[in-house]
Amino acid sequence: MHGGDLGAAWRQFPDAPEPFLDLSTGINPNSYPVPPLSPEAFARLPEPEAVTRLVAAAATFYGAPSAAHVVPAPGTQILLPLIAGLVRPGRAAVLSPTYNEHARCAALVGHRVTETCDIAALGEAELVIVTNPNSPDGLLLDRDMLLAVAAKLRSRGGILVVDEAFMDVVPAGSSIASEAARNIVVLRSFGKFFGLAGVRLGFALLDPQVAARLRALLGPWAVSGPALTIGTAALLDRPWIERTRRELNEAAARLDAVFGRVGLEVIGGTALFRLVRMQAASALFRHLGRDGILARAFPNNPAWLRFGRPGNEEAWARLENSLSRFRERG
């Protein structure tokens, strides 16, 4: 599941005030400050040394066993069918509801895909895909449980794929990046926490031998020169990372308080997004849209709405005022 389609929002709410306040994604609205980029970053093919620096920074930041376990890519989206193709077509299980592309990409390479909310049923497939913490509900799965699933899969040549796109805002010790070997693949997204989704940068953490195969599939120069420079600087900037984690947690608590004041029930989320439930969620979505505020709706769960964090005080005020007017209307 994903948001961010402002074109569709404008078509649905053509009279909304400008600019649209997009709260439909889980992307940090206060992005990492892009460092100065030399003209050569755009004019020349990326140098291998720049890739080596990025991979080393990513291995340290994400906690991979070594740099040999890390494969950078132009976003994790492009990795989904490649990784699903590491297993011969068979049964794939996706823990749902979650990001729709996991099931689509697994089916694309020939797997028979089952989407299930039953964690116990995951171990019966050859390919298991989970998002941890999950979107949209923020469910955080236990490391030991995931490792047990991986062990069960290993006995018949299956693999466990763990999408940790939102793990950057979760307390330390929840990731299984350090276990990325043998039949465990971990995906990490750069764009969400660092707020630079347009840079198109992501990582697969996996067994070094399989990582070499994945690099060959991606080919040379998979990551652009600007992305290499920006990604390396951001992953090494510990003061910005720690400050941003604090700010995101404070913003999540503030969102919960705002929702509580207008009677919205918060049922899950992470520091980058909150999931609320109400019977009139569809009416609230339309009300917000007419006010130029885009939340994330779920056709299969019409009582749910997901909200990202506002990026400044003006955005906070717009959201609070719109919610208050909706409540006053009854």
C-alpha positions in Angstrom: 0.0 0.0 0.0 1.3 3.4 -0.8 0.2 7.0 -1.1 1.6 10.2 -2.6 -0.4 10.3 -5.8 -1.1 14.1 -5.8 -2.3 13.9 -9.4 -5.1 11.6 -8.4 -5.8 13.9 -5.4 -6.2 16.9 -7.6 -8.5 15.0 -10.0 -10.7 13.9 -7.0 -10.6 17.3 -5.3 -10.2 19.9 -8.0 -11.4 22.8 -5.9 -9.1 22.1 -2.9 -6.9 25.0 -1.8 -3.2 25.0 -2.9 -0.8 23.6 -2.1 -2.0 20.1 -1.2 -0.8 18.9 2.2 0.3 15.3 1.5 0.1 13.2 4.7 -0.6 10.0 2.7 2.9 8.6 2.8 5.3 7.4 5.5 8.1 9.6 4.2 9.8 12.0 6.6 8.7 15.5 5.5 11.8 17.1 6.9 14.4 15.6 4.7 18.1 15.3 5.1 19.9 18.4 3.8 21.4 17.5 0.5 25.1 18.2 0.4 26.7 20.2 -2.4 27.0 18.1 -5.5 29.8 18.6 -8.1 28.9 18.7 -11.8 31.0 15.5 -12.2 28.4 13.6 -10.1 25.9 14.2 -13.0 28.3 14.2 -15.9 30.4 11.1 -15.2 29.6 7.4 -14.6 29.9 6.6 -10.9 33.3 5.5 -9.8 33.7 2.1 -8.0 35.3 3.8 -5.0 32.1 5.8 -4.5 30.1 2.6 -4.5 32.5 1.0 -2.0 32.1 4.0 0.4 28.3 3.9 0.2 28.2 0.1 0.8 30.6 0.4 3.8 28.4 3.2 5.3 25.3 1.1 4.7 26.8 -2.0 6.3 27.6 -0.1 9.5 24.4 1.9 9.7 22.1 -1.1 9.1 24.1 -3.6 11.0 24.9 -6.0 8.2 27.5 -8.7 8.9 29.9 -7.1 6.4 30.0 -4.9 3.3 30.0 -8.1 1.2 26.4 -8.7 2.4 25.2 -5.3 1.0 23.8 -4.6 -2.5 22.8 -1.1 -3.3 20.0 -0.4 -5.8 18.0 2.5 -7.3 15.3 1.9 -4.7 14.1 -1.3 -3.1 11.1 -1.5 -5.5 13.4 -2.7 -8.3 14.7 -5.4 -6.1 11.4 -7.1 -5.3 11.0 -9.2 -8.5 14.7 -10.0 -8.6 14.7 -11.3 -5.0 11.5 -13.2 -5.5 13.2 -14.8 -8.5 15.9 -16.2 -6.3 13.5 -19.1 -5.5 12.1 -21.3 -8.2 8.4 -20.6 -8.8 6.3 -22.2 -6.1 4.3 -21.1 -3.2 4.8 -17.6 -1.8 3.2 -16.2 1.4 2.9 -12.5 2.1 1.9 -11.4 5.6 -0.9 -8.9 4.9 -2.3 -6.3 4.8 0.9 -4.7 3.7 2.6 -3.1 0.7 0.7 -4.4 -2.4 3.9 -4.6 -4.5 5.2 -7.6 -2.6 2.4 -9.9 -3.8 2.4 -8.4 -7.3 6.1 -8.9 -7.8 6.2 -12.4 -6.4 3.4 -13.3 -8.8 5.2 -11.6 -11.7 8.0 -14.1 -11.5 5.7 -17.1 -11.3 4.9 -17.7 -7.7 1.5 -18.8 -6.5 0.9 -16.1 -3.9 -1.2 -16.3 -0.8 -1.8 -13.2 1.3 -2.4 -14.1 5.0 -2.7 -12.5 8.3 -1.9 -15.8 10.1 1.8 -15.7 11.1 1.7 -19.4 11.8 0.8 -20.1 8.1 3.9 -18.4 6.8 6.3 -21.4 7.1 4.4 -23.5 4.6 5.6 -21.6 1.6 9.0 -21.6 -0.3 9.1 -17.8 -0.3 7.9 -15.8 2.7 7.7 -12.0 2.6 7.0 -9.9 5.7 7.2 -6.1 6.3 8.7 -5.3 9.7 7.5 -3.0 11.2 4.5 -3.4 9.0 2.7 -0.7 7.1 0.0 0.4 7.7 -0.5 -1.0 11.2 3.1 -0.8 12.5 3.1 -4.4 13.7 6.6 -5.3 14.9 7.4 -9.0 14.7 9.7 -10.7 17.2 13.2 -11.5 15.9 13.2 -15.0 17.3 9.9 -15.8 15.6 11.3 -14.6 12.2 14.5 -16.6 12.7 12.3 -19.7 13.5 10.4 -19.2 10.2 13.7 -18.8 8.3 15.0 -22.1 9.8 11.8 -23.9 8.8 12.2 -22.5 5.2 15.9 -23.4 5.1 15.1 -27.1 5.4 13.4 -27.1 2.0 15.4 -24.4 0.2 13.1 -21.5 0.8 13.9 -17.9 1.7 12.6 -15.3 4.1 12.4 -11.7 2.8 12.0 -9.1 5.5 11.2 -5.6 4.3 12.5 -3.2 7.0 11.6 0.0 5.2 10.5 1.6 8.5 13.0 0.0 10.8 15.1 3.2 11.1 12.6 4.6 13.7 12.3 1.4 15.8 14.3 0.8 19.0 17.6 -1.0 18.5 17.5 -4.8 18.6 14.4 -5.3 16.5 16.1 -5.6 13.1 17.4 -9.0 11.8 19.9 -7.3 9.5 22.8 -9.0 11.4 21.3 -12.3 10.4 21.2 -11.5 6.7 22.8 -14.6 5.3 22.0 -18.1 4.1 18.3 -17.8 3.4 17.4 -14.5 5.0 17.1 -11.3 2.8 16.6 -8.0 4.5 15.5 -4.9 2.5 16.3 -1.4 3.7 14.8 1.8 2.3 16.8 5.0 2.3 14.1 7.4 1.2 11.6 7.1 4.0 13.6 8.0 7.1 15.9 10.4 5.3 12.9 12.0 3.5 14.6 11.6 0.0 12.4 9.1 -1.8 13.2 10.8 -5.1 16.9 10.0 -4.8 15.8 6.3 -5.5 18.2 4.4 -3.2 17.7 1.2 -1.3 19.6 -1.9 -0.2 19.4 -5.6 0.0 21.3 -7.4 2.8 21.9 -11.1 2.0 24.3 -13.9 1.8 27.5 -12.7 0.0 27.3 -15.4 -2.7 23.7 -14.5 -3.5 24.6 -10.8 -3.2 27.1 -11.3 -6.1 24.4 -12.8 -8.2 22.1 -9.9 -7.4 24.8 -7.4 -8.3 25.2 -9.1 -11.7 21.5 -8.9 -12.4 21.5 -5.1 -11.6 24.6 -4.6 -13.7 27.2 -1.8 -13.5 26.3 1.7 -12.4 23.0 0.7 -10.8 23.1 3.6 -8.4 23.5 7.2 -9.7 26.4 9.4 -8.8 24.3 11.9 -6.9 22.6 9.1 -5.0 26.0 7.7 -4.0 27.1 11.1 -2.6 23.9 11.9 -0.8 23.5 8.4 0.6 27.0 8.1 2.0 26.8 11.5 3.6 23.4 10.8 5.2 24.2 7.3 6.5 27.4 8.7 8.2 25.7 11.7 9.8 25.0 10.3 13.3 24.0 13.7 14.9 21.3 14.3 12.3 20.1 10.7 12.6 19.7 10.8 16.4 18.1 14.2 16.3 15.6 13.1 13.7 14.7 10.0 15.5 13.8 12.1 18.6 11.8 14.6 16.5 9.9 11.9 14.8 8.9 10.2 18.0 7.8 13.6 19.5 5.7 14.2 16.3 4.1 10.8 16.6 3.1 11.5 20.2 1.7 14.9 19.1 -0.3 13.3 16.3 -1.8 10.9 18.8 -2.8 13.8 21.0 -4.4 15.6 18.1 -6.4 12.6 17.1 -7.4 11.9 20.7 -8.9 15.4 21.0 -11.2 14.9 18.0 -12.2 11.3 18.9 -10.1 9.4 16.4 -8.8 6.0 17.6 -5.1 5.3 17.0 -4.7 1.6 16.3 -1.1 1.4 15.2 1.8 3.0 13.3 5.4 3.9 13.7 7.1 7.3 14.3 6.7 8.0 10.6 2.9 7.4 10.3 -0.1 6.7 12.4 -3.1 4.5 11.6 -6.5 5.5 12.9 -9.9 3.9 12.8 -13.4 5.4 12.7 -16.7 4.4 11.2 -16.9 7.7 9.3 -13.3 7.4 7.8 -14.5 7.7 4.2 -16.4 10.9 5.1 -13.3 12.3 6.9 -11.1 11.4 3.9 -13.4 13.4 1.6 -13.6 16.3 4.1 -9.8 16.5 4.4 -9.5 16.3 0.6 -11.7 19.2 0.1 -9.5 21.1 2.6 -6.5 20.2 0.5 -5.2 17.5 2.9 -4.4 14.0 1.6 -4.6 11.1 4.0 -4.2 7.4 3.0 -7.4 5.5 2.6 -7.8 1.7 2.3 -10.5 0.4 0.1 -10.3 -3.0 1.7 -10.5 -1.5 5.2 -12.8 1.5 4.8 -12.7 2.3 8.5 -9.0 3.0 8.4 -7.0 6.1 7.5 -3.2 6.5 7.7 -1.5 9.9 8.4 2.1 10.9 8.0 3.5 13.7 10.1 3.1 17.3 9.2 6.3 19.0 8.3 5.9 22.4 9.9 3.6 24.5 12.2 1.5 25.7 9.3 0.8 22.1 8.3 0.0 21.1 11.9 -2.5 24.0 12.1 -4.2 23.1 8.8 -4.6 19.5 9.9 -5.9 20.4 13.4 -8.3 23.0 12.1 -9.7 20.7 9.5 -10.2 17.8 12.0 -11.9 20.2 14.5 -14.4 21.4 11.9 -15.2 17.8 10.9 -15.9 17.0 14.5 -18.1 20.1 15.0 -20.1 19.1 12.0 -20.8 15.8 13.8 
